[in-house]
Amino acid sequence: MSQQTISLDHILRTAEQTLSLDEVDSWLAADDAAGVLAIKRAAGSSLSFAIRRVIESTQGPVVVIAPEADRASQVFSDLNTLGITTAREFRPSTHHPYDTEQIVDSSAFTDRLDILAQIDGGAVFPVITSPDALFELVPDRSSVEDRSIVVTPAGPVTMDVLTEWLGDTDFNRVDYVTEAGEAAVRGGIIDVFPFTGEYPIRIEFFGDEVDTIREFDVDTQRSISTLDTCRLVPGIDLLYHDMSSHRSFLDSLSSESAVVVMVDEDVTIANTTALFESSVEAYRH
């Protein structure tokens, strides 16, 4: 029996011919196609195809807001399957300033910080999120920069300075780094797994001066790339210490070109309202 392989492009073309995306296309064709697009009662896979059409037809940033975090994860997964591999999921870290006994999801916090760093650096990519993730304020850009340290070859940062900074900024001292927030010091080498970025960084010193900076693979310990500079940011406790300098995630985006896609608008707004009311009640107590 022969086996046939159907390409993703063929599936997408067939699906888009079957689904009716006329209203989405009309909205995209408008001169002022920026702002909020509400998608209601989209049946089955038509939701993901509609969002995909918006993303591929928009030059600026696109933020997709689903009613709950689980629904956002589902949309994110669907879009990846449909070929939107640049999308990032902006998850809630469960950090609430009024809850002193909370357990914070460090991986979500790291992802959030990395997404912010990329956006602040000018990157444009689709973001899939939910009201509970957006409800958490994020550190202001200037606050992050003030608490960060920039390392460059032959730069002013010495080994003692970097070691002290790592000890003061929530990095855990370990023998070998395996996850974000860890640092290891061996001879003239400092390995750091930053809170932003995909790979750990190996900083080699010649005497008291930075000689090389490389990204490396945790499992093989092999170098992946050489960096001209790296910016290290502190951990969650320091960045969330002063909430007065925080901002909404949406404030990070270019308001003139950003497109916000709301999935099930009524439910999303209701969930946002409920979050606000619960936080007000928590602060009262």
Backbone as JSON, one array per atom type, in Angstrom:
{
  "sequence": "MSQQTISLDHILRTAEQTLSLDEVDSWLAADDAAGVLAIKRAAGSSLSFAIRRVIESTQGPVVVIAPEADRASQVFSDLNTLGITTAREFRPSTHHPYDTEQIVDSSAFTDRLDILAQIDGGAVFPVITSPDALFELVPDRSSVEDRSIVVTPAGPVTMDVLTEWLGDTDFNRVDYVTEAGEAAVRGGIIDVFPFTGEYPIRIEFFGDEVDTIREFDVDTQRSISTLDTCRLVPGIDLLYHDMSSHRSFLDSLSSESAVVVMVDEDVTIANTTALFESSVEAYRH",
  "N": [[0.85, -1.19, 0.0], [0.64, 2.13, -0.93], [1.95, 5.13, 0.51], [0.78, 8.33, 1.16], [1.85, 11.69, 1.46], [0.76, 14.64, 2.83], [1.22, 18.04, 2.47], [1.72, 20.79, 4.77], [1.08, 23.27, 3.68], [-0.78, 22.57, 1.72], [-2.88, 21.62, 3.3], [-3.54, 23.98, 4.66], [-4.35, 25.66, 2.55], [-6.59, 24.27, 1.6], [-8.25, 24.27, 3.86], [-8.68, 27.03, 4.25], [-10.09, 27.64, 1.99], [-12.41, 26.38, 2.54], [-13.33, 27.43, 4.99], [-15.02, 30.4, 6.07], [-13.65, 33.44, 5.92], [-14.28, 36.02, 5.44], [-15.11, 38.31, 6.91], [-12.91, 38.79, 8.53], [-10.98, 39.31, 6.57], [-12.08, 41.65, 5.49], [-11.85, 43.4, 7.63], [-9.08, 43.5, 7.88], [-8.46, 44.72, 5.5], [-9.21, 47.31, 5.83], [-8.39, 50.8, 6.16], [-7.6, 51.59, 8.68], [-6.64, 49.32, 10.06], [-5.89, 48.52, 12.79], [-5.88, 48.08, 16.27], [-8.53, 46.7, 18.14], [-9.69, 43.49, 17.49], [-12.45, 41.58, 17.74], [-13.25, 38.22, 18.14], [-15.93, 36.18, 17.92], [-17.76, 33.33, 18.93], [-16.48, 31.48, 17.24], [-16.32, 28.56, 15.41], [-14.89, 25.39, 16.09], [-11.88, 24.73, 14.36], [-11.84, 27.1, 13.01], [-11.32, 29.41, 14.46], [-8.51, 29.4, 15.03], [-7.52, 29.5, 12.42], [-8.5, 31.97, 11.61], [-7.12, 33.7, 13.34], [-4.54, 33.14, 12.53], [-4.63, 34.19, 9.94], [-4.85, 36.92, 10.51], [-2.38, 37.4, 11.83], [-0.5, 36.82, 9.79], [-1.08, 38.79, 8.02], [-0.49, 41.19, 9.13], [1.72, 43.82, 9.87], [2.67, 44.96, 12.22], [2.91, 44.39, 15.85], [1.02, 41.64, 17.18], [-1.36, 40.79, 19.54], [-2.92, 38.19, 21.08], [-5.67, 37.61, 23.02], [-6.94, 35.29, 25.08], [-9.72, 33.84, 26.94], [-8.93, 32.37, 29.28], [-5.91, 31.05, 30.84], [-5.41, 28.37, 30.11], [-6.86, 28.16, 27.76], [-5.47, 29.98, 26.22], [-3.04, 28.63, 25.98], [-3.87, 26.52, 24.41], [-4.61, 27.83, 22.03], [-2.1, 28.87, 21.35], [-0.68, 26.47, 20.88], [-2.16, 25.47, 18.7], [-1.64, 27.44, 16.76], [1.1, 27.12, 16.4], [1.08, 24.61, 15.22], [-0.11, 25.32, 12.86], [1.89, 26.61, 11.58], [2.77, 29.06, 12.59], [5.38, 29.74, 13.97], [6.83, 31.65, 15.27], [5.45, 32.73, 17.32], [4.91, 33.65, 20.78], [4.14, 32.53, 24.05], [2.66, 34.3, 26.54], [2.59, 33.8, 29.69], [0.83, 33.6, 32.9], [2.6, 34.29, 35.92], [1.78, 33.77, 38.38], [2.38, 35.63, 40.3], [1.5, 37.68, 42.88], [1.25, 40.71, 44.45], [-0.14, 41.07, 46.82], [-0.2, 38.65, 48.07], [1.6, 37.07, 50.32], [2.48, 34.51, 50.73], [2.71, 33.16, 48.39], [3.4, 30.85, 45.69], [5.6, 31.14, 43.19], [5.69, 30.64, 39.7], [8.6, 29.98, 38.38], [9.56, 29.41, 35.82], [7.63, 30.5, 34.12], [7.89, 33.16, 34.86], [10.5, 33.65, 33.93], [10.11, 33.3, 31.17], [8.33, 35.42, 30.68], [9.94, 37.63, 31.27], [11.88, 37.33, 29.32], [10.39, 37.67, 26.96], [9.59, 40.33, 27.29], [12.11, 41.58, 27.24], [12.88, 41.11, 24.59], [10.88, 42.48, 23.16], [11.29, 45.09, 24.11], [13.72, 45.42, 22.93], [13.04, 45.82, 20.32], [12.01, 43.74, 18.81], [9.47, 42.06, 16.89], [6.73, 40.04, 17.21], [4.08, 37.55, 17.34], [2.02, 37.44, 20.26], [0.57, 35.33, 22.6], [-1.86, 35.3, 25.03], [-3.55, 35.8, 28.24], [-6.19, 37.13, 30.41], [-5.38, 36.85, 33.17], [-2.62, 36.7, 32.95], [-2.0, 39.17, 31.81], [-2.9, 40.8, 33.79], [-1.01, 40.86, 35.75], [1.4, 43.15, 36.63], [4.37, 44.29, 34.93], [7.97, 44.66, 35.16], [9.18, 47.99, 34.8], [10.93, 49.29, 31.95], [13.17, 50.97, 32.47], [13.63, 50.35, 35.12], [14.47, 47.69, 34.97], [16.8, 48.02, 33.44], [18.36, 49.6, 35.17], [18.96, 47.82, 37.19], [20.37, 45.87, 35.98], [23.34, 44.26, 34.6], [25.91, 44.85, 32.3], [27.99, 42.97, 30.33], [31.03, 42.9, 28.62], [33.67, 41.91, 26.36], [36.91, 42.81, 27.47], [35.81, 44.86, 28.88], [34.59, 47.04, 31.57], [33.7, 45.41, 33.67], [34.8, 43.39, 36.17], [35.98, 40.16, 37.38], [35.5, 39.89, 40.12], [33.57, 41.89, 40.51], [31.43, 40.94, 38.92], [30.92, 38.46, 40.16], [30.12, 39.3, 42.71], [27.83, 40.77, 42.01], [26.15, 38.75, 40.98], [25.71, 37.31, 43.31], [24.16, 39.08, 44.7], [21.76, 39.29, 43.38], [19.77, 37.3, 43.28], [20.72, 34.97, 42.0], [21.46, 31.54, 42.1], [24.17, 29.86, 43.53], [25.88, 27.23, 42.11], [27.4, 24.02, 41.23], [27.31, 23.26, 38.55], [25.55, 24.81, 35.95], [22.13, 24.4, 35.18], [19.6, 25.39, 34.85], [17.56, 28.38, 34.49], [18.63, 31.21, 36.39], [20.81, 30.28, 37.76], [24.3, 30.12, 38.71], [27.75, 29.42, 38.19], [31.05, 29.24, 39.38], [34.28, 28.71, 38.37], [37.59, 28.63, 38.66], [38.92, 30.77, 36.31], [36.52, 31.13, 35.03], [33.12, 31.95, 34.61], [30.0, 30.61, 34.64], [26.76, 31.38, 33.64], [23.3, 31.08, 33.85], [21.02, 32.88, 32.41], [18.05, 34.85, 33.29], [16.79, 35.63, 31.08], [16.69, 34.73, 27.61], [17.71, 31.77, 25.77], [19.84, 30.04, 26.19], [22.54, 29.07, 28.46], [25.34, 31.12, 29.54], [28.81, 31.37, 29.06], [31.4, 32.95, 30.58], [34.6, 33.86, 30.13], [37.58, 34.76, 31.74], [40.6, 36.63, 31.37], [43.04, 36.98, 33.39], [41.88, 39.62, 35.22], [40.09, 40.52, 33.45], [37.41, 40.42, 31.11], [37.55, 37.96, 28.67], [36.32, 36.24, 26.67], [32.9, 35.69, 25.62], [30.45, 33.32, 25.55], [27.61, 31.51, 24.33], [26.38, 28.36, 25.42], [25.72, 24.8, 25.19], [23.83, 23.04, 27.56], [23.85, 20.24, 27.95], [25.89, 19.11, 26.29], [27.96, 20.83, 26.74], [29.18, 22.25, 24.79], [30.18, 25.07, 22.8], [27.84, 27.38, 21.42], [27.47, 29.88, 20.25], [29.36, 32.94, 19.81], [29.38, 35.88, 21.73], [29.22, 39.45, 21.52], [28.46, 41.05, 23.53], [26.65, 40.88, 26.65], [23.67, 41.18, 28.49], [22.75, 40.94, 31.75], [20.03, 40.27, 33.85], [18.43, 40.82, 37.04], [16.82, 38.59, 39.48], [13.39, 37.59, 40.33], [12.58, 38.62, 42.86], [13.98, 41.04, 43.29], [13.23, 42.54, 41.03], [10.52, 42.82, 41.41], [10.37, 44.23, 43.7], [9.85, 46.99, 44.02], [6.88, 48.01, 43.27], [5.85, 50.35, 42.29], [7.17, 51.2, 40.08], [6.33, 49.72, 37.97], [4.64, 48.45, 35.01], [1.96, 47.99, 32.63], [1.83, 45.1, 30.54], [0.84, 45.59, 27.97], [1.53, 48.23, 27.59], [4.06, 48.07, 26.66], [4.0, 47.75, 23.99], [3.86, 49.03, 20.61], [1.51, 51.38, 20.26], [0.38, 52.44, 17.99], [0.54, 50.64, 15.88], [-0.18, 48.19, 16.85], [-2.15, 45.22, 17.04], [-4.87, 43.88, 18.67], [-6.3, 40.85, 19.34], [-9.23, 39.59, 20.47], [-10.42, 36.75, 21.95], [-13.53, 35.25, 22.25], [-14.92, 37.64, 23.36], [-16.78, 38.66, 25.34], [-16.55, 36.84, 27.5], [-13.84, 37.07, 28.05], [-13.63, 39.76, 28.87], [-15.3, 39.66, 31.11], [-13.85, 37.91, 32.75], [-11.59, 39.44, 33.19], [-12.67, 41.59, 34.62], [-13.5, 40.22, 36.92], [-11.03, 39.46, 37.98], [-9.97, 41.95, 38.65], [-11.79, 42.8, 40.62], [-11.39, 40.83, 42.59], [-8.76, 41.33, 43.34], [-8.94, 43.88, 44.43], [-10.54, 43.32, 46.63], [-8.79, 41.64, 48.02], [-6.72, 43.4, 48.73], [-8.07, 45.02, 50.5], [-8.22, 43.47, 52.72]],
  "CA": [[0.0, 0.0, 0.0], [1.44, 3.35, -1.02], [1.67, 6.12, 1.55], [0.8, 9.69, 0.65], [2.16, 12.73, 2.43], [0.1, 15.9, 2.51], [1.99, 19.14, 3.04], [0.98, 21.75, 5.59], [0.54, 24.3, 2.78], [-1.98, 22.02, 1.08], [-3.93, 21.6, 4.32], [-3.94, 25.36, 4.92], [-5.11, 26.17, 1.39], [-7.88, 23.58, 1.57], [-9.06, 24.75, 4.99], [-9.06, 28.43, 4.06], [-11.11, 27.67, 0.95], [-13.64, 25.86, 3.15], [-13.78, 28.34, 6.04], [-15.36, 31.76, 5.65], [-12.87, 34.45, 6.65], [-14.57, 37.28, 4.76], [-15.14, 39.43, 7.86], [-11.52, 39.05, 8.93], [-10.33, 39.96, 5.43], [-12.6, 43.01, 5.37], [-11.25, 44.19, 8.72], [-7.66, 43.68, 7.55], [-8.35, 45.59, 4.33], [-9.54, 48.68, 6.21], [-7.23, 51.69, 6.28], [-7.21, 51.69, 10.09], [-6.6, 47.96, 10.59], [-5.11, 48.42, 14.03], [-6.79, 48.23, 17.39], [-9.03, 45.46, 18.72], [-10.55, 42.65, 16.68], [-13.12, 40.59, 18.6], [-13.7, 37.03, 17.43], [-16.95, 35.57, 18.77], [-18.45, 32.1, 18.51], [-15.79, 30.81, 16.14], [-16.51, 27.13, 15.6], [-13.79, 24.48, 15.79], [-10.57, 25.24, 13.96], [-11.94, 28.39, 12.32], [-10.69, 30.42, 15.31], [-7.07, 29.41, 14.81], [-7.26, 29.95, 11.05], [-8.75, 33.41, 11.56], [-6.0, 34.37, 14.01], [-3.39, 32.98, 11.64], [-4.79, 35.15, 8.84], [-4.53, 38.24, 11.06], [-0.94, 37.47, 12.09], [0.26, 36.83, 8.55], [-1.43, 39.98, 7.23], [-0.22, 42.37, 9.95], [3.14, 44.14, 9.98], [3.01, 45.29, 13.6], [2.7, 43.34, 16.85], [-0.32, 41.09, 17.37], [-1.57, 40.18, 20.85], [-4.15, 37.4, 21.13], [-6.08, 37.46, 24.42], [-7.95, 34.26, 25.29], [-10.38, 34.05, 28.24], [-8.18, 31.77, 30.39], [-4.55, 30.63, 30.49], [-5.47, 27.09, 29.41], [-7.33, 28.42, 26.39], [-4.35, 30.63, 25.54], [-2.08, 27.58, 25.64], [-4.44, 25.76, 23.3], [-4.47, 28.66, 20.83], [-0.67, 28.9, 21.05], [-0.33, 25.18, 20.29], [-2.79, 25.39, 17.38], [-0.94, 28.33, 15.84], [2.36, 26.47, 16.08], [0.76, 23.54, 14.27], [-0.45, 25.96, 11.59], [3.08, 27.23, 11.0], [3.16, 30.33, 13.23], [6.38, 29.27, 14.94], [7.46, 32.78, 15.96], [4.57, 33.18, 18.42], [5.34, 33.38, 22.15], [3.04, 32.47, 25.01], [2.89, 35.15, 27.71], [1.83, 33.1, 30.72], [0.86, 34.19, 34.24], [3.61, 33.7, 36.8], [1.07, 33.65, 39.67], [2.94, 36.57, 41.26], [0.52, 38.66, 43.34], [1.89, 41.46, 45.52], [-0.91, 41.01, 48.06], [-0.1, 37.29, 48.6], [2.97, 36.91, 50.81], [2.84, 33.1, 50.81], [2.5, 32.6, 47.07], [4.44, 30.07, 45.02], [5.73, 31.74, 41.86], [6.18, 29.78, 38.62], [9.82, 30.64, 37.92], [9.72, 29.26, 34.37], [6.76, 31.5, 33.5], [8.52, 34.46, 35.1], [11.63, 33.75, 33.02], [9.56, 33.5, 29.83], [7.77, 36.76, 30.62], [11.05, 38.57, 31.23], [12.53, 37.19, 28.02], [9.51, 38.3, 25.97], [9.71, 41.78, 27.49], [13.43, 42.01, 26.78], [12.88, 41.1, 23.13], [10.03, 43.58, 22.7], [12.0, 46.34, 24.41], [14.82, 45.51, 21.98], [12.53, 46.12, 18.99], [11.51, 42.56, 18.11], [8.03, 42.01, 16.65], [6.26, 38.67, 17.07], [2.76, 37.39, 17.96], [2.0, 37.06, 21.67], [-0.69, 34.71, 22.99], [-1.92, 35.5, 26.48], [-4.87, 35.73, 28.88], [-6.34, 38.23, 31.37], [-4.6, 36.69, 34.39], [-1.23, 37.02, 32.63], [-1.9, 40.61, 31.58], [-3.23, 41.51, 35.02], [0.24, 41.03, 36.49], [2.26, 44.2, 36.11], [5.73, 43.86, 34.59], [8.94, 45.7, 35.51], [9.43, 49.06, 33.85], [12.19, 49.12, 31.23], [14.26, 51.66, 33.16], [13.89, 49.61, 36.35], [15.26, 46.52, 34.59], [18.12, 48.47, 33.02], [19.11, 50.09, 36.33], [19.37, 46.71, 38.04], [21.09, 44.91, 35.15], [24.77, 44.46, 34.41], [26.31, 44.58, 30.92], [29.34, 42.39, 30.28], [31.65, 42.93, 27.29], [35.1, 41.61, 26.39], [37.79, 43.95, 27.77], [35.01, 45.93, 29.46], [34.91, 47.43, 32.95], [33.23, 44.44, 34.66], [35.83, 42.43, 36.58], [35.45, 38.9, 37.9], [34.98, 40.15, 41.47], [32.35, 42.68, 40.37], [30.37, 40.07, 38.41], [30.62, 37.47, 41.19], [29.34, 39.98, 43.75], [26.51, 41.11, 41.45], [25.37, 37.52, 40.91], [25.31, 36.96, 44.66], [23.19, 40.07, 45.21], [20.61, 39.43, 42.47], [18.92, 36.09, 43.26], [21.29, 33.82, 41.29], [21.88, 30.48, 43.01], [25.51, 29.34, 43.25], [25.87, 25.78, 41.92], [28.61, 23.5, 40.59], [27.07, 23.31, 37.1], [24.25, 25.43, 35.69], [21.19, 23.58, 34.42], [18.35, 26.11, 34.63], [17.65, 29.83, 34.66], [18.82, 31.68, 37.75], [21.94, 29.61, 38.38], [25.63, 30.59, 38.33], [28.84, 28.57, 38.66], [32.36, 29.89, 39.26], [35.37, 27.73, 38.39], [38.82, 29.25, 38.19], [38.69, 32.03, 35.6], [35.3, 30.99, 34.21], [31.82, 32.08, 35.27], [28.84, 30.18, 33.85], [25.53, 32.01, 34.1], [22.08, 30.78, 33.1], [20.25, 34.11, 32.64], [16.6, 34.81, 33.36], [16.33, 35.89, 29.71], [17.49, 33.99, 26.65], [17.47, 30.33, 25.71], [21.01, 29.25, 26.57], [23.45, 29.63, 29.46], [26.45, 31.9, 29.0], [30.11, 31.12, 29.69], [32.23, 34.16, 30.54], [35.98, 33.5, 30.46], [38.42, 35.91, 32.09], [42.05, 36.57, 31.25], [43.35, 37.83, 34.52], [40.65, 40.19, 35.78], [39.39, 41.13, 32.32], [36.62, 39.48, 30.3], [38.21, 37.59, 27.41], [35.31, 35.79, 25.71], [31.54, 35.41, 26.1], [29.87, 32.34, 24.63], [26.46, 30.69, 24.68], [26.76, 26.95, 25.3], [24.69, 23.79, 25.42], [23.94, 22.48, 28.91], [24.11, 18.8, 27.93], [27.18, 18.79, 25.67], [28.93, 21.84, 27.17], [29.82, 22.82, 23.6], [29.8, 26.45, 22.49], [26.85, 27.55, 20.37], [27.77, 31.14, 19.55], [30.17, 33.91, 20.53], [28.65, 37.13, 21.9], [29.99, 40.67, 21.71], [28.01, 41.64, 24.79], [25.48, 40.23, 27.24], [23.03, 41.92, 29.57], [22.17, 40.04, 32.75], [19.02, 40.94, 34.67], [18.26, 40.13, 38.33], [15.68, 37.69, 39.64], [12.04, 38.1, 40.53], [12.4, 39.38, 44.1], [14.48, 42.4, 43.11], [12.47, 43.25, 40.01], [9.18, 43.1, 41.91], [10.48, 44.87, 45.01], [9.2, 48.31, 43.97], [5.8, 47.9, 42.3], [5.48, 51.66, 41.77], [7.85, 51.43, 38.81], [5.91, 48.69, 37.04], [3.78, 48.86, 33.9], [1.19, 46.93, 31.99], [2.51, 44.51, 29.38], [0.37, 46.24, 26.74], [2.24, 49.49, 27.44], [5.34, 47.8, 26.01], [3.79, 47.64, 22.55], [3.61, 50.24, 19.83], [0.06, 51.52, 20.23], [-0.08, 52.87, 16.67], [0.47, 49.54, 14.92], [-0.53, 46.93, 17.52], [-3.48, 44.65, 16.85], [-5.27, 43.0, 19.76], [-7.37, 39.93, 18.96], [-9.9, 39.08, 21.67], [-11.16, 35.51, 21.73], [-14.72, 35.25, 23.12], [-14.75, 38.95, 24.0], [-17.59, 38.83, 26.55], [-15.96, 36.03, 28.57], [-12.53, 37.65, 28.37], [-13.87, 40.98, 29.66], [-15.86, 39.24, 32.4], [-12.76, 37.36, 33.56], [-10.74, 40.57, 33.57], [-13.39, 42.3, 35.68], [-13.46, 39.39, 38.12], [-9.67, 39.56, 38.53], [-9.84, 43.27, 39.28], [-12.59, 42.83, 41.85], [-10.77, 39.97, 43.61], [-7.55, 41.98, 43.84], [-9.39, 44.98, 45.3], [-10.99, 42.69, 47.88], [-7.61, 41.13, 48.73], [-6.01, 44.54, 49.3], [-8.86, 45.52, 51.63], [-7.97, 42.6, 53.87]],
  "C": [[0.89, 1.24, 0.0], [0.99, 4.34, 0.05], [1.8, 7.51, 0.97], [1.07, 10.67, 1.78], [1.53, 14.03, 1.97], [0.83, 17.02, 3.21], [1.09, 20.06, 3.86], [0.36, 22.82, 4.7], [-0.75, 23.83, 2.12], [-3.15, 22.02, 2.06], [-4.46, 23.01, 4.57], [-4.78, 25.91, 3.78], [-6.51, 25.56, 1.36], [-8.81, 24.11, 2.67], [-9.55, 26.17, 4.76], [-10.08, 28.58, 2.94], [-12.46, 27.24, 1.52], [-14.22, 26.83, 4.17], [-14.09, 29.72, 5.46], [-14.62, 32.76, 6.52], [-13.11, 35.84, 6.06], [-14.53, 38.47, 5.71], [-13.74, 39.79, 8.33], [-10.8, 39.78, 7.81], [-10.8, 41.4, 5.27], [-11.99, 43.92, 6.42], [-9.79, 44.48, 8.4], [-7.47, 44.66, 6.4], [-8.65, 47.05, 4.66], [-8.27, 49.5, 6.41], [-6.71, 51.76, 7.71], [-7.21, 50.32, 10.76], [-5.59, 47.84, 11.72], [-6.08, 48.69, 15.16], [-7.22, 46.87, 17.88], [-9.96, 44.76, 17.74], [-11.14, 41.58, 17.59], [-13.62, 39.44, 17.75], [-14.66, 36.28, 18.35], [-17.5, 34.31, 18.1], [-17.8, 31.46, 17.29], [-15.83, 29.3, 16.39], [-15.24, 26.36, 15.23], [-12.49, 25.19, 15.46], [-10.63, 26.6, 13.29], [-11.3, 29.51, 13.13], [-9.2, 30.53, 15.01], [-6.72, 29.89, 13.41], [-7.48, 31.45, 10.92], [-7.6, 34.18, 12.2], [-4.75, 34.29, 13.14], [-3.45, 33.99, 10.5], [-4.41, 36.55, 9.31], [-3.02, 38.39, 11.23], [-0.15, 37.61, 10.79], [0.0, 38.08, 7.72], [-1.1, 41.28, 7.96], [1.27, 42.59, 10.09], [3.56, 44.37, 11.43], [2.77, 44.14, 14.55], [1.24, 42.92, 16.95], [-0.38, 40.41, 18.73], [-2.92, 39.48, 20.84], [-4.49, 37.15, 22.59], [-7.22, 36.44, 24.48], [-8.54, 34.39, 26.69], [-9.59, 33.52, 29.44], [-6.81, 31.32, 29.88], [-4.54, 29.31, 29.73], [-5.91, 27.26, 27.96], [-6.22, 29.1, 25.58], [-3.31, 29.6, 25.11], [-2.57, 26.75, 24.46], [-4.3, 26.53, 21.99], [-3.01, 28.71, 20.39], [-0.23, 27.61, 20.36], [-0.91, 25.05, 18.88], [-2.04, 26.24, 16.36], [0.42, 27.76, 15.45], [2.15, 25.37, 15.05], [0.48, 24.11, 12.88], [0.71, 26.77, 11.01], [3.49, 28.56, 11.58], [4.14, 30.0, 14.35], [7.07, 30.41, 15.68], [6.65, 33.26, 17.16], [5.18, 32.81, 19.77], [4.12, 33.38, 23.05], [3.42, 33.25, 26.26], [2.02, 34.64, 28.84], [1.81, 33.88, 32.03], [1.92, 33.51, 35.09], [3.04, 33.44, 38.18], [1.68, 34.56, 40.73], [1.88, 37.61, 41.61], [1.09, 39.4, 44.54], [1.15, 41.4, 46.85], [-0.84, 39.63, 48.72], [1.33, 37.01, 49.02], [3.41, 35.46, 50.88], [2.69, 32.4, 49.46], [3.67, 31.74, 46.62], [4.49, 30.54, 43.57], [6.29, 30.72, 40.88], [7.41, 30.44, 38.01], [10.02, 30.52, 36.42], [8.85, 30.26, 33.63], [7.34, 32.89, 33.67], [9.68, 34.68, 34.13], [11.16, 34.02, 31.59], [9.03, 34.93, 29.67], [8.88, 37.8, 30.48], [11.75, 38.53, 29.88], [11.71, 37.85, 26.92], [9.6, 39.81, 26.07], [11.03, 42.31, 26.96], [13.48, 42.07, 25.26], [12.04, 42.25, 22.57], [10.7, 44.92, 22.93], [13.18, 46.54, 23.45], [14.36, 45.72, 20.55], [11.99, 44.93, 18.22], [9.98, 42.6, 17.99], [7.63, 40.56, 16.41], [4.89, 38.55, 17.74], [2.89, 36.92, 19.41], [0.61, 36.52, 22.01], [-0.77, 34.76, 24.51], [-3.35, 35.43, 26.98], [-4.98, 36.84, 29.92], [-5.49, 38.07, 32.63], [-3.12, 36.96, 34.17], [-1.04, 38.51, 32.45], [-2.15, 41.39, 32.86], [-2.0, 41.72, 35.89], [1.06, 42.14, 35.85], [3.65, 43.65, 35.84], [6.7, 44.99, 34.92], [9.09, 46.73, 34.41], [10.8, 48.88, 33.21], [13.36, 49.76, 31.97], [14.63, 50.95, 34.45], [14.76, 48.39, 36.07], [16.68, 46.94, 34.23], [18.97, 48.92, 34.21], [19.66, 48.96, 37.18], [20.18, 45.66, 37.27], [22.58, 45.22, 35.13], [25.12, 44.05, 32.98], [27.77, 44.13, 30.92], [29.83, 42.39, 28.84], [33.11, 42.53, 27.41], [35.92, 42.88, 26.58], [37.02, 45.13, 28.35], [35.35, 46.17, 30.92], [34.51, 46.41, 34.02], [34.32, 43.41, 34.94], [35.17, 41.17, 37.12], [34.85, 39.1, 39.28], [33.66, 40.9, 41.41], [31.19, 41.79, 39.93], [29.96, 39.04, 39.46], [29.77, 38.09, 42.3], [27.94, 40.31, 43.26], [25.62, 39.88, 41.4], [24.87, 37.11, 42.3], [24.24, 37.87, 45.23], [21.88, 40.08, 44.43], [19.85, 38.12, 42.24], [19.45, 34.95, 42.41], [21.79, 32.81, 42.32], [23.25, 29.94, 42.59], [25.47, 27.81, 43.22], [27.2, 25.34, 41.31], [28.51, 23.59, 39.07], [25.67, 23.86, 36.87], [23.4, 24.5, 34.84], [19.88, 24.3, 34.12], [18.54, 27.59, 34.94], [17.78, 30.21, 36.13], [19.97, 31.03, 38.49], [23.26, 30.19, 37.87], [26.67, 29.66, 38.94], [30.16, 29.28, 38.4], [33.44, 28.83, 39.4], [36.62, 28.39, 37.81], [38.54, 30.6, 37.57], [37.47, 32.02, 34.72], [34.07, 31.17, 35.09], [30.74, 31.64, 34.28], [27.59, 30.78, 34.47], [24.38, 31.53, 33.23], [21.13, 31.94, 33.36], [18.75, 33.84, 32.78], [15.98, 35.14, 32.0], [17.24, 35.14, 28.75], [17.31, 32.5, 26.79], [18.61, 29.51, 26.29], [21.79, 29.9, 27.71], [24.64, 30.3, 28.78], [27.72, 31.58, 29.79], [31.0, 32.35, 29.48], [33.63, 33.78, 31.02], [36.8, 34.77, 30.68], [39.88, 35.61, 31.79], [42.58, 37.54, 32.29], [42.05, 38.33, 35.13], [39.8, 40.85, 34.69], [38.63, 40.07, 31.54], [37.32, 39.24, 28.97], [37.19, 37.2, 26.35], [33.98, 35.57, 26.4], [30.89, 34.47, 25.09], [28.58, 31.75, 25.21], [26.88, 29.23, 24.53], [25.58, 26.04, 25.62], [24.9, 23.13, 26.78], [24.39, 21.02, 28.88], [25.51, 18.48, 27.4], [28.31, 19.69, 26.14], [29.65, 22.49, 25.98], [29.3, 24.23, 23.34], [28.82, 26.47, 21.33], [27.14, 28.81, 19.56], [28.62, 32.02, 20.45], [29.42, 35.24, 20.57], [29.61, 38.3, 22.07], [29.65, 41.34, 23.03], [26.88, 40.8, 25.35], [24.98, 41.09, 28.39], [22.36, 40.92, 30.5], [21.21, 40.83, 33.62], [18.83, 40.15, 35.96], [17.0, 39.28, 38.36], [14.42, 38.39, 40.07], [11.91, 38.98, 41.77], [12.85, 40.83, 43.95], [13.62, 43.19, 42.13], [11.07, 43.6, 40.49], [9.19, 43.8, 43.26], [9.72, 46.19, 45.06], [8.13, 48.29, 42.88], [5.41, 49.24, 41.69], [6.11, 51.93, 40.41], [7.44, 50.43, 37.74], [4.89, 49.23, 36.03], [2.93, 47.68, 33.44], [1.98, 46.39, 30.8], [2.12, 45.22, 28.1], [1.04, 47.59, 26.52], [3.58, 49.31, 26.74], [5.22, 47.84, 24.49], [3.62, 49.0, 21.9], [2.11, 50.38, 19.63], [-0.47, 51.85, 18.83], [-0.28, 51.69, 15.73], [0.01, 48.22, 15.55], [-1.96, 46.52, 17.21], [-3.74, 43.69, 18.01], [-6.45, 42.16, 19.3], [-7.95, 39.34, 20.24], [-10.73, 37.86, 21.31], [-12.32, 35.46, 22.74], [-14.71, 36.5, 23.99], [-15.51, 39.07, 25.31], [-16.99, 38.08, 27.74], [-14.63, 36.62, 29.02], [-12.69, 38.9, 29.23], [-14.41, 40.63, 31.04], [-14.76, 38.69, 33.31], [-11.82, 38.45, 34.04], [-11.37, 41.35, 34.72], [-13.34, 41.54, 36.99], [-12.08, 39.44, 38.79], [-9.47, 40.88, 39.26], [-10.58, 43.31, 40.62], [-11.96, 41.98, 42.95], [-9.51, 40.6, 44.18], [-7.89, 43.14, 44.77], [-9.81, 44.42, 46.65], [-9.81, 42.2, 48.7], [-6.85, 42.26, 49.4], [-6.75, 45.11, 50.51], [-8.58, 44.73, 52.9], [-6.48, 42.44, 54.13]]
}
